Amino acid sequence: MIRRIVLALAALVLSACAHQAGAPAPSSDLATERTVSTGVLRGFVDATTGAYVWRSIPFATPPVGDLRWRAPRPPAPWSGVRAATAEAPWCPQVLSALDGVGKGQWGKLVGQEDCLYLNVYAPAMTADAAAAARLPVMMWIHGGSNVWGRAAQYDGATLAAKQNVIVVIVQYRLGPMGWLAHPALRESAVTPDDASANFALLDHVRALEWIRTDIAAFGGDPGRVTIFGESAGGHNVAALLASPRANGLFHRAIVQSGSFRSEPLEQAEGVDSDAKDTGRAIATRLVRGASVTGAALRAVPLSAIYGAINTGPERESLPRVIADGVTLPREGIESVLSDPAKYNAVPTILGTNRDEMKLFNALNPQLSRRALGVFPQPRHKALYEAMSHYPTRNWRATAVDGPAAVMVAGGNPNVWTYRFDWDEQGAFLLTDLSEVLGAAHSMEIPFVFGHFKLLGAFDRFAFTHANAPARLALSDLMMGYWARFAATGDPGGAPAWIRYAATPDAPSAMVFDTPHSGGARMIVDRETQPRLITDLFADETLKTDARRCAVFTSMADWNPEMVGMDGGRCR
């Protein structure tokens, strides 16, 4: 998740990242003119790659007024030629250090509800060639805890131009605008989908419907659509796998550092929860003693909605990916994975990064300190490594090996898994980035996109001239696997990426790394919670049970199923 990376490294950079929202739009190019079902678009040519780019394409009617907290409707047509060169307005979200603004603006609400737009990247070709091309399509869903993020953070030009694919980057409603459960919203539903609590998930479905109708004009094949996303985006990909509303709209899926968890409707709504930001609690604060109706909620100003919730870091506890019985089964995402007849059992890639949790540990003052008040360093190296290693293994157990095993055993053999290991950032002044971050959460994104300008001022420290040759070769390798998978449903490649198998001694995961660290290779490594807990309590580097229990508790706090697995050691 890009937001957390920049927050973690804000103290590393000596100046804030430049805020790019006001950058002028490129000049449109007649060669990019395309006709879709709603009108004519004209984009621009990317100066670096030569790819054709169209920005800010509406895929839905603005979800404002009476359409707030309803399923998205198809967009209205326009007359004349629509310029598709400027970035789309952001969906409502709260500013942070990432946005390149002074600390005084952190916590400020920005964006607008009219934000359902997508960007398209394609190899250069004429309109006639595009109509006949039928290239594989890859729809990216950004991360950001489902409360933050935007299409403008991601550049699909290199991936499209190098791999001959069509890349679509979609925006979707965030935070309370995208995920809210309340009976008043269900009771005021006009369509069956309006009764959902996952309005953001329906935005993804609407984007996929737009792709089915209009992507051929850009050279895409609506019969070969891959959805891929990282962190919250990967979580949303997992939800689409389980969603009956997405049936037939995509044909492969890639979950990068995602999750297969979902929140019970009653908990999200607040029927059996006293959490501060359930749907009922938010609605009660919004109407201030009046009757809670769908009309009353839709009439509340956007600023009041965000004023009624916690907009600090704790906003990540807001409900999201809700088992609402409309877009997702009431039993949750995980409940359907064992039966291909109950979910969208397409070819699927699942993966995590080797050091996922280092990103979050770098933010934790209990685990890291700031040398000279600026440079992050582990307070206790063994504990810092353990607090990364074991929770990251748990992430892999619950988001990769567990779901993969269930899918394969249930009858879907087309599952592949990976682990991203690149950690060659090196040292920067008093900070060893390879130690503090390593293969942290979201570090694989630049490699997948072949575009190493995603992290602002941090880029020059992580992506250096010294590591460029091996880094770029690894990026080309990964882009090739992702694109082959999008094209054929099998990543193939050399070395061959082998399907996940239930046999314990069979190769199970592809490791992505440079030759200096062993290169890309298949490994035998299936992660489970009992295995990692056994290893944790035998870990001599931690020296004391107090430290081992600190690691265990950090996992059990987020994974209730682990409570008791410590065998009573951590009272």
Secondary structure, 3 states (H helix, E strand, C coil): CHHHHHHHHCCCCCCCCCCCCCCCCCCCCHHHCEEECCEEEECEECCCCCCEEEEEEECCCCCCHHHCCCCCCCCCCCCCEEECCCCCCCCCEECCHHHCCCHHHCCCEECCCCCCEEEEEECCCCHHHHHHHCEEEEEEECCCCCCCCCHHHCCCHHHHHHHCCEEEEECCCCHHHHECCCHHHHHCCCCHHHHCCEHHHHHHHHHHHHHHHHHHHHCEEEEEEEEEEECHHHHHHHHHHHCHHHCCCCCEEEEECCCCCCEEHHHHHCCCCCCCCCHHHHHHHHHCCCCCCHHHHHCCCHHHHHHCCCCCHHHHHCCCCEECCCCCCCCCHHHHCCCCCCCCCCCEEEEEECCCCHHHHCCCCCCEEEECCCEEEECCHHHHHHHHHHHHHHHHHHHHHHHHHHHHHHCCCCEEEEEECCCCCCEECCEEHHHHCCCCCCCCHHHHHCCCCCCHHHHHHHCCCCCHHHHHHHHHHHHHHHHHHHHHCCCCCCCCCCCCCCCCCCCCEEEECCHHHCCCEEECCCCCHHHHHHHHHCCHHHCCHHHHHHHHHHHHCCCHHHCCCCCCCCC
